[in-house]
Amino acid sequence: MLLDKLAARHAAAEAEITDLREQIGKLSVTLAAAERERDRWACTLETVLALAAEGDPEPDTLARLPVAPAYPQIIAVFTEGAGRLRAKEVCQALGTGTDPRHTEGMRSKLKKLVARGILAEPEAGLFALVTKAGAQSESP
């Protein structure tokens, strides 16, 4: 009876070890995919910032840019000569929704870029790219 209990517990421990090894394998694959995705976004970020640098923004923009895929896309909208924009206009340029939840989320992102000195808010709710000289880009 005691030997049967010990054998049953040993078998349960072996089964748990096997299950955990399978989970580790699956997590390793998921981790590798997430790392590739992160690397793709980092490459995209570097490319967008390099293109933006051709428009003469500050060289330390990369260090000040929040790490999220949406931010390089937002900067790209402003570096394409869009001038001064409202959150809803940025949403339209990016093809995201323009209902209040989308525009408020965008406004939050734009405010983060203002806090980091990448964008300026010359008027309430109106955002512009800060150029190397510190001036805001003008509307076309």
C-alpha positions as CSV (number, residue, x, y, z in Angstrom):
1,M,0.0,0.0,0.0
2,L,2.7,2.5,0.9
3,L,4.8,1.5,-2.1
4,D,1.7,2.0,-4.3
5,K,1.3,5.5,-2.9
6,L,5.0,6.3,-3.5
7,A,4.8,5.0,-7.0
8,A,1.7,7.0,-7.7
9,R,3.3,10.2,-6.4
10,H,6.4,9.5,-8.4
11,A,4.4,9.0,-11.6
12,A,2.4,12.2,-10.9
13,A,5.7,14.1,-10.5
14,E,7.0,12.7,-13.7
15,A,3.8,13.7,-15.5
16,E,4.0,17.2,-14.1
17,I,7.7,17.5,-15.2
18,T,6.7,16.4,-18.7
19,D,3.8,18.9,-18.8
20,L,6.1,21.7,-17.6
21,R,8.7,20.9,-20.2
22,E,6.0,21.1,-22.9
23,Q,4.9,24.4,-21.6
24,I,8.4,25.7,-21.5
25,G,8.8,24.7,-25.2
26,K,5.7,26.5,-26.2
27,L,6.6,29.6,-24.2
28,S,10.1,29.5,-25.8
29,V,8.5,29.6,-29.3
30,T,6.1,32.4,-28.2
31,L,9.0,34.3,-26.7
32,A,11.0,34.0,-29.8
33,A,8.1,35.3,-31.9
34,A,7.6,38.2,-29.5
35,E,11.3,39.1,-29.7
36,R,11.2,39.0,-33.5
37,E,8.1,41.3,-33.4
38,R,9.9,43.7,-31.1
39,D,13.0,43.7,-33.4
40,R,10.8,44.5,-36.4
41,W,9.3,47.5,-34.6
42,A,12.7,48.7,-33.5
43,C,13.9,48.5,-37.1
44,T,10.7,50.4,-38.2
45,L,11.3,53.0,-35.5
46,E,14.9,53.5,-36.6
47,T,13.8,53.8,-40.3
48,V,11.1,56.4,-39.5
49,L,13.5,58.4,-37.4
50,A,16.1,58.3,-40.1
51,L,13.6,59.5,-42.6
52,A,12.4,62.2,-40.2
53,A,16.1,63.2,-39.7
54,E,16.2,64.2,-43.3
55,G,13.5,66.7,-42.4
56,D,16.0,68.1,-39.8
57,P,14.4,67.1,-36.5
58,E,16.5,66.9,-33.4
59,P,19.0,64.0,-33.4
60,D,18.0,62.7,-29.9
61,T,14.4,62.1,-31.0
62,L,15.0,58.3,-30.8
63,A,15.9,58.5,-27.1
64,R,12.8,60.6,-26.3
65,L,10.3,58.6,-28.3
66,P,8.1,56.2,-26.3
67,V,8.5,52.6,-27.2
68,A,5.3,51.6,-28.9
69,P,4.4,51.0,-32.5
70,A,2.0,53.9,-32.8
71,Y,4.5,56.6,-32.0
72,P,6.7,56.3,-35.1
73,Q,3.5,56.3,-37.2
74,I,2.4,59.5,-35.5
75,I,5.8,61.2,-36.0
76,A,5.6,60.2,-39.7
77,V,2.3,62.0,-40.1
78,F,3.9,65.2,-38.8
79,T,7.1,64.8,-40.8
80,E,5.2,64.4,-44.0
81,G,4.5,68.1,-43.9
82,A,1.1,67.9,-42.3
83,G,1.8,71.0,-40.2
84,R,-0.4,71.6,-37.2
85,L,-3.0,68.9,-36.5
86,R,-5.7,68.0,-34.0
87,A,-6.0,64.5,-32.5
88,K,-8.9,63.6,-34.8
89,E,-6.9,64.7,-37.9
90,V,-4.0,62.4,-36.8
91,C,-6.5,59.5,-36.4
92,Q,-7.8,60.2,-39.9
93,A,-4.3,60.3,-41.4
94,L,-3.5,57.0,-39.7
95,G,-6.8,55.4,-40.7
96,T,-7.8,54.7,-37.2
97,G,-11.3,55.3,-35.9
98,T,-12.4,58.9,-35.2
99,D,-15.0,58.2,-32.5
100,P,-14.2,59.8,-29.0
101,R,-12.4,56.7,-27.6
102,H,-9.9,56.8,-30.5
103,T,-9.4,60.6,-30.5
104,E,-8.9,60.7,-26.7
105,G,-6.4,57.8,-27.0
106,M,-4.6,59.7,-29.7
107,R,-4.7,63.0,-27.7
108,S,-3.0,61.1,-24.8
109,K,-0.2,59.9,-27.1
110,L,0.2,63.4,-28.6
111,K,0.5,64.8,-25.0
112,K,3.2,62.3,-24.3
113,L,5.1,63.5,-27.3
114,V,4.7,67.1,-26.1
115,A,6.0,66.1,-22.7
116,R,9.1,64.6,-24.4
117,G,9.7,67.7,-26.5
118,I,9.0,66.0,-29.8
119,L,5.7,67.8,-30.4
120,A,4.5,71.2,-29.3
121,E,1.0,72.3,-28.5
122,P,0.9,75.9,-29.7
123,E,-2.9,76.1,-29.0
124,A,-5.1,73.9,-26.9
125,G,-5.7,70.7,-28.8
126,L,-3.5,71.7,-31.8
127,F,-0.2,69.8,-32.2
128,A,2.9,70.5,-34.3
129,L,6.3,68.9,-34.7
130,V,9.2,70.6,-33.0
131,T,12.0,71.3,-35.4
132,K,15.7,71.4,-34.6
133,A,15.6,75.1,-33.9
134,G,12.8,74.6,-31.4
135,A,10.1,76.2,-33.6
136,Q,6.9,74.4,-34.4
137,S,6.2,73.4,-38.0
138,E,3.8,75.6,-39.8
139,S,0.6,74.6,-41.5
140,P,1.1,74.1,-45.3
